[in-house]
Amino acid sequence: KKGFLNYGLVKGKKISQLLLNNEQKMGQSRWNYKNIISSSMNNYLIIYNPISGQGIAKKNIKKIKNLFDIENKNYSIKKSQYKGHITELCKSSENYTNIIIVGGDGSFNEALNGFMNNKSINSLSVGFIPGGTGNSLMHDLNATSYETAVNIILKGNTKKIDVLELDF
């Protein structure tokens, strides 16, 4: 099996810490570091999971749209229709360089799997907006509310994270 893991626990240790601690031992992945949030271009694809966090993402999408409208940003919105749909959307997202995922850790994981399997992407900025129940990744990024996450994205603040490819 092959998969991409963006966050989780390995024997009680956070994957983000494990990746940073073992970077040289692991070797380099196709995308060793990526800019995770950016507003270098005004065209955004916003993908949201309507069932994340018992509907939190669906509830907040209108508010997120309003914040993008206030800043005169160009965007398209796509709703995930089924499990694995976010992976498919991200795998075929070659027309965008700024993609925002609204959902929980499962949605973010699906997105990263799609991006890593998208051979046409040369440069990509990904924004995460919390809409799940636990939002573990968003705690590490210090953006646990949708307002904070959108503000970070629209200001163009970036943070680099590791992505690891696992074969098992």
C-alpha positions as CSV (number, residue, x, y, z in Angstrom):
1,K,0.0,0.0,0.0
2,K,1.1,3.6,-0.5
3,G,-0.3,6.7,1.1
4,F,0.6,10.1,2.2
5,L,0.3,11.1,5.8
6,N,0.1,14.8,6.8
7,Y,-0.5,14.4,10.5
8,G,-1.2,11.9,13.2
9,L,0.4,10.0,16.0
10,V,3.1,7.3,15.9
11,K,3.4,5.5,19.3
12,G,2.2,8.7,21.0
13,K,4.5,11.0,19.1
14,K,3.1,13.7,16.8
15,I,4.0,13.0,13.2
16,S,4.9,16.6,12.7
17,Q,7.6,16.3,15.4
18,L,8.7,12.9,14.0
19,L,9.1,14.3,10.5
20,L,11.2,17.2,11.8
21,N,13.3,15.0,14.1
22,N,13.9,12.4,11.4
23,E,14.1,14.5,8.3
24,Q,17.6,13.3,7.3
25,K,16.8,9.7,8.1
26,M,13.7,9.7,6.0
27,G,15.2,11.0,2.8
28,Q,13.5,13.5,0.5
29,S,10.0,13.2,-0.7
30,R,8.8,14.7,-4.0
31,W,7.7,17.8,-2.0
32,N,10.0,18.0,0.9
33,Y,8.7,21.5,1.8
34,K,5.7,23.4,0.5
35,N,4.2,26.7,1.2
36,I,1.0,26.0,2.9
37,I,-0.8,29.3,2.8
38,S,-0.3,32.1,0.4
39,S,-2.2,34.8,-1.4
40,S,0.3,35.4,-4.1
41,M,-2.4,35.1,-6.7
42,N,-6.0,36.2,-6.5
43,N,-7.5,32.9,-7.9
44,Y,-8.5,30.4,-5.3
45,L,-10.2,27.0,-5.4
46,I,-12.1,26.5,-2.1
47,I,-13.0,22.8,-1.5
48,Y,-15.2,22.1,1.5
49,N,-16.5,18.9,3.2
50,P,-20.1,19.5,4.2
51,I,-20.2,16.8,6.8
52,S,-16.9,17.7,8.6
53,G,-17.4,18.5,12.2
54,Q,-21.1,17.6,12.0
55,G,-21.7,20.3,9.5
56,I,-19.3,23.0,10.8
57,A,-17.7,23.4,7.4
58,K,-21.0,23.7,5.6
59,K,-22.2,26.2,8.2
60,N,-19.1,28.4,7.8
61,I,-18.7,28.4,4.0
62,K,-21.0,31.4,3.5
63,K,-19.1,33.3,6.1
64,I,-15.8,32.4,4.4
65,K,-17.2,33.5,1.0
66,N,-18.2,36.9,2.6
67,L,-14.6,37.4,3.8
68,F,-13.2,36.6,0.4
69,D,-15.8,39.0,-1.2
70,I,-14.9,41.8,1.1
71,E,-11.2,41.5,-0.1
72,N,-12.3,41.2,-3.8
73,K,-10.7,37.8,-4.2
74,N,-11.6,35.6,-7.2
75,Y,-12.6,32.1,-6.1
76,S,-14.5,29.0,-7.1
77,I,-16.1,26.7,-4.6
78,K,-16.5,23.0,-4.8
79,K,-18.4,20.8,-2.4
80,S,-17.1,17.3,-1.6
81,Q,-19.8,14.8,-2.6
82,Y,-18.5,11.6,-1.1
83,K,-15.5,10.0,0.7
84,G,-12.5,10.3,-1.6
85,H,-13.9,13.2,-3.6
86,I,-11.5,15.7,-2.1
87,T,-8.6,13.5,-3.2
88,E,-10.0,13.4,-6.8
89,L,-10.6,17.1,-6.9
90,C,-7.0,17.9,-5.7
91,K,-5.5,15.3,-8.1
92,S,-7.1,17.1,-11.0
93,S,-6.6,20.7,-9.8
94,E,-3.9,21.8,-12.3
95,N,-5.7,25.1,-13.1
96,Y,-5.1,26.5,-9.6
97,T,-2.1,27.5,-7.6
98,N,-4.0,28.5,-4.5
99,I,-6.2,25.8,-3.1
100,I,-8.1,26.0,0.2
101,I,-9.5,23.1,2.1
102,V,-12.3,23.6,4.6
103,G,-12.8,20.6,6.8
104,G,-11.2,18.5,9.4
105,D,-8.0,16.4,9.6
106,G,-9.5,13.7,7.3
107,S,-10.3,16.3,4.6
108,F,-6.8,17.7,4.9
109,N,-5.4,14.2,4.6
110,E,-7.5,13.5,1.5
111,A,-6.3,16.8,-0.1
112,L,-2.7,16.0,0.5
113,N,-3.1,12.6,-1.1
114,G,-4.6,14.2,-4.2
115,F,-1.9,16.8,-4.4
116,M,0.9,14.3,-4.1
117,N,-0.6,12.2,-6.9
118,N,-1.1,15.3,-9.2
119,K,1.8,15.1,-11.7
120,S,0.9,18.5,-13.3
121,I,1.4,20.6,-10.2
122,N,4.8,22.5,-10.2
123,S,4.0,25.0,-7.5
124,L,1.1,25.0,-5.1
125,S,0.0,27.0,-2.1
126,V,-2.6,25.3,0.1
127,G,-4.7,26.9,2.8
128,F,-6.4,25.0,5.5
129,I,-9.6,26.4,7.2
130,P,-10.8,24.4,10.2
131,G,-14.2,22.8,9.9
132,G,-13.8,19.5,11.7
133,T,-14.3,18.3,15.2
134,G,-10.7,18.1,16.5
135,N,-8.8,20.2,14.0
136,S,-5.5,18.8,15.2
137,L,-3.4,20.2,12.3
138,M,-5.0,23.6,12.8
139,H,-3.9,23.7,16.4
140,D,-0.3,23.2,15.2
141,L,-0.8,26.0,12.7
142,N,-2.3,28.3,15.4
143,A,-5.5,28.9,13.4
144,T,-8.3,27.1,15.2
145,S,-11.1,29.4,14.0
146,Y,-12.2,30.0,10.4
147,E,-11.7,33.8,10.9
148,T,-8.1,33.4,12.0
149,A,-7.3,31.0,9.1
150,V,-8.9,33.2,6.5
151,N,-7.1,36.2,7.8
152,I,-3.8,34.3,7.6
153,I,-4.5,33.2,4.0
154,L,-5.6,36.7,2.8
155,K,-2.6,38.3,4.4
156,G,-0.3,35.8,2.6
157,N,1.4,34.5,5.7
158,T,3.1,31.2,5.0
159,K,4.3,28.3,6.9
160,K,6.3,25.3,5.7
161,I,5.5,21.8,6.7
162,D,6.9,18.4,5.8
163,V,5.0,15.8,3.7
164,L,6.0,12.2,4.0
165,E,5.3,9.4,1.5
166,L,4.7,6.0,3.2
167,D,4.9,2.6,1.6
168,F,3.4,-0.1,3.7
